[in-house]
Amino acid sequence: MALFLRAHERRKDGKVHTYWSLVENRRCADGRVVQRHVLYLGALTAAQELSWVKTASQFDAPPELGPALPGLATERELQSREAAAIGVYLKQFRIERPRQWGACWVALTIWHLLKLSEFWRSRLPPSREGTRWLNVLITLVIYRLIDPGSEWRLHRQ
């Protein structure tokens, strides 16, 4: 797993605005490397960008070097550093519209244990437009297992 920052540029009113996201590289079982959007960060100052680069690099540290992230900083330490950390006030923290992922993980694990991808890969080649029909099939099957409904309902949600 490798984390890195990705810049997104947007032109508005003749001005270029840069927004940042935290992205993860992962190697799949079939050898492909896929990128997953982890966190949208928005516009960052140079100091904030440097802080996020340092944070992302902590996840690439070898495990024999000990814990990847240092302990949380005190408020005084946060004020003394320009942007070395971001303070999180747990009393103000809330979760909105949570989604469960356990069922997806179990269903995908069963799919791989049954080696269904190997069975369907030769029968569902990608289209000329680049549609990966195997991924569409996996999504439809797992959706029907978790919450049976129509394909249209899946598309809407």
MDTraj code that builds the backbone (N, CA, C; nanometers):
import mdtraj as md
import numpy as np

residues = "MET ALA LEU PHE LEU ARG ALA HIS GLU ARG ARG LYS ASP GLY LYS VAL HIS THR TYR TRP SER LEU VAL GLU ASN ARG ARG CYS ALA ASP GLY ARG VAL VAL GLN ARG HIS VAL LEU TYR LEU GLY ALA LEU THR ALA ALA GLN GLU LEU SER TRP VAL LYS THR ALA SER GLN PHE ASP ALA PRO PRO GLU LEU GLY PRO ALA LEU PRO GLY LEU ALA THR GLU ARG GLU LEU GLN SER ARG GLU ALA ALA ALA ILE GLY VAL TYR LEU LYS GLN PHE ARG ILE GLU ARG PRO ARG GLN TRP GLY ALA CYS TRP VAL ALA LEU THR ILE TRP HIS LEU LEU LYS LEU SER GLU PHE TRP ARG SER ARG LEU PRO PRO SER ARG GLU GLY THR ARG TRP LEU ASN VAL LEU ILE THR LEU VAL ILE TYR ARG LEU ILE ASP PRO GLY SER GLU TRP ARG LEU HIS ARG GLN".split()
xyz = np.array([
    [0.0847, -0.1171, 0.0000],
    [0.0000, 0.0000, 0.0000],
    [0.0892, 0.1234, 0.0000],
    [0.0616, 0.2152, -0.0902],
    [0.1356, 0.3407, -0.0972],
    [0.0358, 0.4560, -0.1061],
    [0.0501, 0.5524, -0.0171],
    [-0.0363, 0.6698, -0.0179],
    [0.0388, 0.7874, -0.0781],
    [-0.0333, 0.8712, -0.1529],
    [0.0273, 0.9911, -0.2093],
    [-0.0806, 1.0959, -0.2322],
    [-0.0377, 1.2197, -0.2529],
    [-0.1300, 1.3294, -0.2810],
    [-0.1468, 1.3454, -0.4313],
    [-0.2697, 1.3720, -0.4742],
    [-0.2971, 1.3981, -0.6148],
    [-0.3617, 1.5354, -0.6260],
    [-0.3077, 1.6165, -0.7158],
    [-0.3612, 1.7511, -0.7378],
    [-0.4686, 1.7463, -0.8469],
    [-0.5760, 1.8218, -0.8248],
    [-0.6823, 1.8374, -0.9230],
    [-0.6919, 1.9864, -0.9532],
    [-0.6728, 2.0231, -1.0802],
    [-0.6805, 2.1639, -1.1164],
    [-0.8143, 2.1944, -1.1806],
    [-0.8683, 2.3091, -1.1448],
    [-0.9954, 2.3543, -1.2005],
    [-0.9806, 2.5001, -1.2383],
    [-1.0237, 2.5338, -1.3580],
    [-1.0187, 2.6723, -1.4038],
    [-1.1551, 2.7357, -1.3844],
    [-1.1545, 2.8485, -1.3171],
    [-1.2787, 2.9189, -1.2920],
    [-1.2505, 3.0680, -1.2995],
    [-1.3278, 3.1376, -1.3813],
    [-1.3122, 3.2821, -1.3998],
    [-1.1692, 3.3193, -1.4385],
    [-1.1069, 3.2364, -1.5224],
    [-0.9720, 3.2641, -1.5702],
    [-0.8626, 3.2357, -1.4688],
    [-0.8965, 3.1799, -1.3544],
    [-0.8001, 3.1514, -1.2494],
    [-0.7927, 3.0005, -1.2276],
    [-0.6736, 2.9494, -1.1998],
    [-0.6550, 2.8069, -1.1762],
    [-0.6618, 2.7808, -1.0258],
    [-0.7497, 2.6906, -0.9850],
    [-0.7635, 2.6501, -0.8454],
    [-0.7141, 2.5059, -0.8347],
    [-0.6339, 2.4777, -0.7335],
    [-0.5805, 2.3438, -0.7128],
    [-0.6419, 2.2841, -0.5875],
    [-0.6956, 2.1636, -0.6030],
    [-0.7550, 2.0897, -0.4921],
    [-0.6800, 1.9578, -0.4795],
    [-0.6749, 1.9043, -0.3593],
    [-0.5931, 1.7869, -0.3318],
    [-0.6761, 1.6711, -0.2795],
    [-0.6317, 1.5494, -0.3118],
    [-0.6911, 1.4262, -0.2609],
    [-0.5802, 1.3333, -0.2168],
    [-0.6102, 1.2505, -0.1180],
    [-0.5197, 1.1462, -0.0747],
    [-0.5594, 1.0192, -0.1491],
    [-0.4642, 0.9575, -0.2181],
    [-0.4906, 0.8425, -0.3046],
    [-0.4009, 0.7266, -0.2617],
    [-0.4533, 0.6041, -0.2760],
    [-0.3818, 0.4836, -0.2354],
    [-0.3602, 0.3936, -0.3570],
    [-0.2391, 0.3404, -0.3710],
    [-0.2094, 0.2376, -0.4707],
    [-0.2178, 0.1019, -0.4029],
    [-0.2890, 0.0088, -0.4652],
    [-0.2994, -0.1275, -0.4122],
    [-0.2810, -0.2266, -0.5249],
    [-0.2146, -0.3375, -0.4948],
    [-0.1979, -0.4446, -0.5928],
    [-0.3076, -0.5471, -0.5701],
    [-0.3807, -0.5799, -0.6765],
    [-0.4899, -0.6776, -0.6697],
    [-0.4335, -0.8190, -0.6766],
    [-0.5205, -0.9145, -0.6493],
    [-0.4796, -1.0547, -0.6539],
    [-0.4350, -1.0955, -0.7939],
    [-0.4940, -1.0339, -0.8964],
    [-0.4576, -1.0700, -1.0340],
    [-0.3357, -0.9926, -1.0850],
    [-0.2697, -0.9146, -0.9980],
    [-0.1468, -0.8459, -1.0357],
    [-0.1646, -0.7016, -1.0788],
    [-0.2880, -0.6595, -1.1051],
    [-0.3110, -0.5208, -1.1452],
    [-0.2914, -0.4274, -1.0260],
    [-0.2466, -0.3058, -1.0542],
    [-0.2367, -0.2027, -0.9519],
    [-0.3542, -0.1077, -0.9728],
    [-0.4324, -0.0880, -0.8681],
    [-0.5474, 0.0017, -0.8771],
    [-0.5279, 0.1162, -0.7792],
    [-0.5871, 0.2294, -0.8140],
    [-0.5804, 0.3458, -0.7278],
    [-0.7169, 0.3677, -0.6663],
    [-0.7175, 0.3995, -0.5356],
    [-0.8418, 0.4210, -0.4622],
    [-0.8358, 0.5576, -0.3977],
    [-0.9407, 0.6366, -0.4198],
    [-0.9534, 0.7672, -0.3570],
    [-0.9825, 0.7455, -0.2092],
    [-0.8969, 0.7959, -0.1210],
    [-0.9122, 0.7739, 0.0223],
    [-0.9793, 0.8932, 0.0892],
    [-0.9331, 1.0155, 0.0562],
    [-0.9801, 1.1331, 0.1275],
    [-0.9676, 1.2556, 0.0390],
    [-1.0745, 1.3345, 0.0317],
    [-1.0696, 1.4623, -0.0390],
    [-1.0231, 1.5681, 0.0600],
    [-0.9172, 1.6412, 0.0275],
    [-0.8593, 1.7382, 0.1194],
    [-0.8965, 1.8822, 0.0859],
    [-0.9361, 1.9099, -0.0387],
    [-0.9707, 2.0464, -0.0778],
    [-0.8460, 2.1280, -0.1069],
    [-0.8596, 2.2600, -0.0970],
    [-0.7469, 2.3498, -0.1220],
    [-0.6555, 2.3484, 0.0002],
    [-0.5240, 2.3401, -0.0227],
    [-0.4270, 2.3351, 0.0861],
    [-0.3246, 2.4453, 0.0698],
    [-0.2751, 2.4960, 0.1821],
    [-0.1604, 2.5861, 0.1787],
    [-0.0358, 2.5010, 0.1579],
    [0.0769, 2.5652, 0.1316],
    [0.2015, 2.4910, 0.1103],
    [0.2395, 2.4125, 0.2361],
    [0.2187, 2.4726, 0.3539],
    [0.2527, 2.4048, 0.4792],
    [0.1610, 2.2846, 0.5016],
    [0.0322, 2.2988, 0.4708],
    [-0.0608, 2.1871, 0.4865],
    [-0.0267, 2.0743, 0.3894],
    [0.0098, 2.1116, 0.2685],
    [0.0483, 2.0107, 0.1685],
    [0.1684, 1.9308, 0.2182],
    [0.2686, 2.0002, 0.2717],
    [0.3871, 1.9334, 0.3257],
    [0.3497, 1.8411, 0.4409],
    [0.2591, 1.8862, 0.5262],
    [0.2152, 1.8047, 0.6393],
    [0.1478, 1.6768, 0.5914],
    [0.0632, 1.6863, 0.4890],
    [-0.0048, 1.5679, 0.4363],
    [0.0926, 1.4742, 0.3665],
    [0.1930, 1.5286, 0.2983],
    [0.2951, 1.4439, 0.2344],
    [0.3700, 1.3645, 0.3413],
    [0.4041, 1.4311, 0.4528],
    [0.4722, 1.3620, 0.5628],
    [0.3826, 1.2539, 0.6220],
    [0.2550, 1.2842, 0.6401],
    [0.1616, 1.1865, 0.6962],
    [0.1500, 1.0651, 0.6048],
    [0.1358, 1.0885, 0.4741],
    [0.1234, 0.9779, 0.3787],
    [0.2493, 0.8923, 0.3778],
    [0.3662, 0.9559, 0.3918],
    [0.4917, 0.8796, 0.3894],
    [0.5052, 0.7892, 0.5116],
    [0.4379, 0.8229, 0.6218],
    [0.4433, 0.7394, 0.7417],
    [0.3851, 0.6005, 0.7166],
    [0.2887, 0.5904, 0.6253],
    [0.2258, 0.4620, 0.5968],
    [0.3157, 0.3723, 0.5137],
    [0.4175, 0.4292, 0.4490],
    [0.5101, 0.3504, 0.3690],
    [0.6292, 0.3020, 0.4503],
    [0.6370, 0.3415, 0.5793],
    [0.7507, 0.3035, 0.6633],
    [0.7474, 0.1526, 0.6888],
    [0.8648, 0.0877, 0.6895],
    [0.8697, -0.0559, 0.7176],
    [0.8197, -0.0856, 0.8589],
    [0.7497, -0.1983, 0.8797],
    [0.6932, -0.2291, 1.0106],
    [0.7973, -0.2488, 1.1204],
    [0.9217, -0.2856, 1.0841],
    [1.0222, -0.3095, 1.1877],
    [1.0686, -0.1796, 1.2544],
    [1.0311, -0.0646, 1.1979],
    [1.0687, 0.0629, 1.2581],
    [0.9734, 0.1062, 1.3685],
    [0.8762, 0.0235, 1.4014],
    [0.7852, 0.0563, 1.5100],
    [0.6553, 0.1139, 1.4562],
    [0.5766, 0.1803, 1.5446],
    [0.4470, 0.2320, 1.5028],
    [0.4627, 0.3371, 1.3923],
    [0.3703, 0.3341, 1.2971],
    [0.3806, 0.4222, 1.1810],
    [0.3563, 0.5674, 1.2174],
    [0.2596, 0.5951, 1.3035],
    [0.2252, 0.7333, 1.3358],
    [0.2592, 0.7642, 1.4805],
    [0.3168, 0.8828, 1.5061],
    [0.3432, 0.9206, 1.6440],
    [0.2130, 0.9507, 1.7167],
    [0.2208, 0.9676, 1.8484],
    [0.1024, 0.9983, 1.9282],
    [0.0428, 1.1327, 1.8904],
    [-0.0800, 1.1571, 1.9342],
    [-0.1473, 1.2826, 1.9053],
    [-0.0753, 1.3977, 1.9754],
    [-0.0693, 1.5109, 1.9094],
    [-0.0027, 1.6279, 1.9653],
    [-0.0966, 1.7007, 2.0606],
    [-0.0364, 1.7680, 2.1591],
    [-0.1169, 1.8496, 2.2491],
    [-0.1519, 1.9801, 2.1786],
    [-0.2477, 2.0536, 2.2340],
    [-0.2892, 2.1791, 2.1709],
    [-0.1742, 2.2792, 2.1680],
    [-0.0916, 2.2806, 2.2725],
    [0.0233, 2.3734, 2.2770],
    [0.1228, 2.3396, 2.1660],
    [0.1471, 2.2081, 2.1447],
    [0.2380, 2.1673, 2.0376],
    [0.1820, 2.2067, 1.9012],
    [0.0514, 2.1930, 1.8852],
    [-0.0111, 2.2304, 1.7586],
    [0.0059, 2.3787, 1.7311],
    [-0.0076, 2.4608, 1.8338],
    [0.0051, 2.6053, 1.8155],
    [0.1495, 2.6453, 1.7886],
    [0.2464, 2.5673, 1.8416],
    [0.3868, 2.6030, 1.8236],
    [0.4386, 2.5673, 1.6846],
    [0.3762, 2.4708, 1.6189],
    [0.4165, 2.4321, 1.4832],
    [0.3238, 2.4982, 1.3827],
    [0.3769, 2.5316, 1.2661],
    [0.2943, 2.6022, 1.1675],
    [0.1801, 2.5152, 1.1161],
    [0.2134, 2.3966, 1.0647],
    [0.1078, 2.3077, 1.0144],
    [0.1540, 2.1634, 1.0174],
    [0.2189, 2.1246, 1.1238],
    [0.2727, 1.9893, 1.1311],
    [0.1651, 1.8868, 1.1632],
    [0.0508, 1.9318, 1.2136],
    [-0.0558, 1.8382, 1.2491],
    [-0.1900, 1.9095, 1.2399],
    [-0.2937, 1.8312, 1.2396],
    [-0.4296, 1.8842, 1.2374],
    [-0.4975, 1.8386, 1.3657],
    [-0.5535, 1.9330, 1.4409],
    [-0.6197, 1.8995, 1.5663],
    [-0.7571, 1.8393, 1.5417],
    [-0.7914, 1.7352, 1.6144],
    [-0.9229, 1.6725, 1.6051],
    [-0.9891, 1.6841, 1.7417],
    [-1.1026, 1.7501, 1.7470],
    [-1.1773, 1.7647, 1.8708],
    [-1.2862, 1.6583, 1.8727],
    [-1.2645, 1.5539, 1.9524],
    [-1.3545, 1.4394, 1.9525],
    [-1.4957, 1.4754, 1.9952],
    [-1.5119, 1.5774, 2.0799],
    [-1.6454, 1.6177, 2.1224],
    [-1.7263, 1.6757, 2.0063],
    [-1.6568, 1.7298, 1.9064],
    [-1.7241, 1.7889, 1.7911],
    [-1.7316, 1.6920, 1.6732],
    [-1.6751, 1.5742, 1.6886],
    [-1.6702, 1.4750, 1.5808],
    [-1.8041, 1.4018, 1.5717],
    [-1.8545, 1.3853, 1.4493],
    [-1.9773, 1.3091, 1.4306],
    [-1.9704, 1.2351, 1.2974],
    [-2.0453, 1.1283, 1.2884],
    [-2.0510, 1.0481, 1.1666],
    [-2.1868, 1.0695, 1.1032],
    [-2.1866, 1.1042, 0.9764],
    [-2.3115, 1.1265, 0.9033],
    [-2.3241, 1.0237, 0.7923],
    [-2.4444, 0.9669, 0.7795],
    [-2.4771, 0.8699, 0.6748],
    [-2.3737, 0.7574, 0.6653],
    [-2.3493, 0.6851, 0.7755],
    [-2.2504, 0.5762, 0.7689],
    [-2.3006, 0.4618, 0.6815],
    [-2.2079, 0.3897, 0.6228],
    [-2.2406, 0.2733, 0.5402],
    [-2.1644, 0.1538, 0.5942],
    [-2.2263, 0.0392, 0.5913],
    [-2.1580, -0.0814, 0.6368],
    [-2.0842, -0.1437, 0.5193],
    [-1.9648, -0.1954, 0.5450],
    [-1.8844, -0.2572, 0.4395],
    [-1.8551, -0.4029, 0.4684],
    [-1.8931, -0.4536, 0.5843],
    [-1.8633, -0.5921, 0.6185],
    [-1.9258, -0.6909, 0.5225],
    [-2.0526, -0.6663, 0.4847],
    [-2.1213, -0.7590, 0.3944],
    [-2.0530, -0.7618, 0.2577],
    [-2.0088, -0.6479, 0.2096],
    [-1.9383, -0.6429, 0.0803],
    [-1.8098, -0.7245, 0.0872],
    [-1.7375, -0.7083, 0.1964],
    [-1.6113, -0.7793, 0.2124],
    [-1.6347, -0.9306, 0.2175],
    [-1.7346, -0.9742, 0.2929],
    [-1.7643, -1.1176, 0.3031],
    [-1.8049, -1.1735, 0.1667],
    [-1.8932, -1.1021, 0.0968],
    [-1.9398, -1.1493, -0.0340],
    [-1.8238, -1.1583, -0.1336],
    [-1.7364, -1.0594, -0.1341],
    [-1.6220, -1.0612, -0.2261],
    [-1.5235, -1.1718, -0.1879],
    [-1.5072, -1.1978, -0.0590],
    [-1.4206, -1.3072, -0.0145],
    [-1.4753, -1.4416, -0.0623],
    [-1.6052, -1.4598, -0.0497],
    [-1.6681, -1.5838, -0.0984],
    [-1.6508, -1.5962, -0.2497],
    [-1.6687, -1.4861, -0.3223],
    [-1.6505, -1.4848, -0.4682],
    [-1.5108, -1.5351, -0.5034],
    [-1.4087, -1.4854, -0.4312],
    [-1.2709, -1.5250, -0.4600],
    [-1.2425, -1.6686, -0.4153],
    [-1.3002, -1.7119, -0.3039],
    [-1.2810, -1.8495, -0.2594],
    [-1.3381, -1.9494, -0.3605],
    [-1.4492, -1.9144, -0.4213],
    [-1.5101, -2.0015, -0.5224],
    [-1.4423, -1.9885, -0.6595],
    [-1.3462, -1.8961, -0.6695],
    [-1.2703, -1.8710, -0.7927],
    [-1.3631, -1.8410, -0.9102],
    [-1.4647, -1.7618, -0.8831],
    [-1.5607, -1.7267, -0.9878],
    [-1.5011, -1.6315, -1.0907],
    [-1.4057, -1.5488, -1.0502],
    [-1.3416, -1.4587, -1.1467],
    [-1.2685, -1.5380, -1.2539],
    [-1.1993, -1.6454, -1.2106],
    [-1.1276, -1.7291, -1.3076],
    [-1.2259, -1.7931, -1.4059],
    [-1.3405, -1.8363, -1.3549],
    [-1.4407, -1.8995, -1.4397],
    [-1.4979, -1.7999, -1.5416],
    [-1.5321, -1.6784, -1.4967],
    [-1.6003, -1.5820, -1.5830],
    [-1.5060, -1.4982, -1.6690],
    [-1.3769, -1.4892, -1.6334],
    [-1.2849, -1.4002, -1.7049],
    [-1.2803, -1.4306, -1.8547],
    [-1.2698, -1.5571, -1.8920],
    [-1.2617, -1.5918, -2.0344],
    [-1.3973, -1.5787, -2.1042],
    [-1.5050, -1.5872, -2.0286],
    [-1.6394, -1.5800, -2.0864],
    [-1.6905, -1.4371, -2.0995],
    [-1.6257, -1.3418, -2.0300],
    [-1.6683, -1.2019, -2.0336],
    [-1.5492, -1.1112, -2.0663],
    [-1.5034, -1.1117, -2.1902],
    [-1.3906, -1.0249, -2.2249],
    [-1.4338, -0.8782, -2.2225],
    [-1.3401, -0.7853, -2.2023],
    [-1.3746, -0.6425, -2.2037],
    [-1.4292, -0.6013, -2.3403],
    [-1.5167, -0.5041, -2.3406],
    [-1.5720, -0.4561, -2.4676],
    [-1.4710, -0.3665, -2.5379],
    [-1.5012, -0.3309, -2.6615],
    [-1.4130, -0.2413, -2.7361],
    [-1.4067, -0.1032, -2.6723],
    [-1.5123, -0.0655, -2.6011],
    [-1.5158, 0.0651, -2.5346],
    [-1.4411, 0.0626, -2.4019],
    [-1.3950, -0.0555, -2.3584],
    [-1.3185, -0.0662, -2.2350],
    [-1.4006, -0.1061, -2.1139],
    [-1.5280, -0.1414, -2.1329],
    [-1.6112, -0.1842, -2.0204],
    [-1.5618, -0.3182, -1.9696],
    [-1.5368, -0.3276, -1.8408],
    [-1.4939, -0.4539, -1.7805],
    [-1.6179, -0.5250, -1.7302],
    [-1.6699, -0.6154, -1.8116],
    [-1.7942, -0.6831, -1.7800],
    [-1.7829, -0.7709, -1.6569],
    [-1.6626, -0.8204, -1.6280],
    [-1.6435, -0.9008, -1.5078],
    [-1.6710, -0.8166, -1.3829],
    [-1.6233, -0.6925, -1.3826],
    [-1.6494, -0.6039, -1.2679],
    [-1.7978, -0.5721, -1.2554],
    [-1.8657, -0.5561, -1.3675],
    [-2.0101, -0.5315, -1.3648],
    [-2.0818, -0.6521, -1.3052],
    [-2.0434, -0.7732, -1.3489],
    [-2.1045, -0.8958, -1.2966],
    [-2.0823, -0.9098, -1.1459],
    [-1.9602, -0.8859, -1.0997],
    [-1.9294, -0.8950, -0.9565],
    [-2.0163, -0.7974, -0.8777],
    [-2.0274, -0.6753, -0.9260],
    [-2.1096, -0.5741, -0.8576],
    [-2.2547, -0.6185, -0.8496],
    [-2.3098, -0.6670, -0.9608],
    [-2.4501, -0.7095, -0.9619],
    [-2.4752, -0.8277, -0.8689],
    [-2.3850, -0.9262, -0.8706],
    [-2.4035, -1.0454, -0.7873],
    [-2.3953, -1.0085, -0.6390],
    [-2.2957, -0.9310, -0.6011],
    [-2.2793, -0.8938, -0.4607],
    [-2.3960, -0.8072, -0.4141],
    [-2.4426, -0.7170, -0.5000],
    [-2.5580, -0.6343, -0.4649],
    [-2.6811, -0.7216, -0.4396],
    [-2.7039, -0.8202, -0.5266],
    [-2.8200, -0.9083, -0.5102],
    [-2.8084, -0.9920, -0.3827],
    [-2.6870, -1.0286, -0.3418],
    [-2.6682, -1.1043, -0.2184],
    [-2.6959, -1.0179, -0.0949],
    [-2.6471, -0.8959, -0.0967],
    [-2.6570, -0.8097, 0.0205],
    [-2.7959, -0.7490, 0.0358],
    [-2.8484, -0.6912, -0.0721],
    [-2.9762, -0.6202, -0.0651],
    [-3.0477, -0.6396, -0.1983],
    [-3.1208, -0.7502, -0.2130],
    [-3.1834, -0.7794, -0.3414],
    [-3.2730, -0.6647, -0.3886],
    [-3.2550, -0.6294, -0.5121],
    [-3.3346, -0.5232, -0.5730],
    [-3.3056, -0.5180, -0.7212],
    [-3.3607, -0.4216, -0.7868],
    [-3.3431, -0.4111, -0.9310],
    [-3.2084, -0.3482, -0.9657],
    [-3.1661, -0.3653, -1.0912],
    [-3.0435, -0.3020, -1.1377],
    [-3.0584, -0.1502, -1.1346],
    [-3.1778, -0.1008, -1.1629],
    [-3.2025, 0.0439, -1.1610],
    [-3.1818, 0.0988, -1.0201],
    [-3.2272, 0.0247, -0.9188],
    [-3.2087, 0.0681, -0.7794],
    [-3.0598, 0.0739, -0.7452],
    [-2.9860, -0.0242, -0.7918],
    [-2.8399, -0.0237, -0.7694],
    [-2.7782, 0.1004, -0.8327],
    [-2.8183, 0.1321, -0.9540],
    [-2.7636, 0.2474, -1.0245],
    [-2.7963, 0.3774, -0.9499],
    [-2.9174, 0.3900, -0.8987],
    [-2.9588, 0.5117, -0.8270],
    [-2.8815, 0.5283, -0.6972],
    [-2.8524, 0.4188, -0.6277],
    [-2.7861, 0.4288, -0.4991],
    [-2.6364, 0.4321, -0.5148],
])
top = md.Topology()
chain = top.add_chain()
for i, resn in enumerate(residues, 1):
    res = top.add_residue(resn, chain, resSeq=i)
    for name in ("N", "CA", "C"):
        top.add_atom(name, md.element.get_by_symbol(name[0]), res)
traj = md.Trajectory(xyz[None], top)
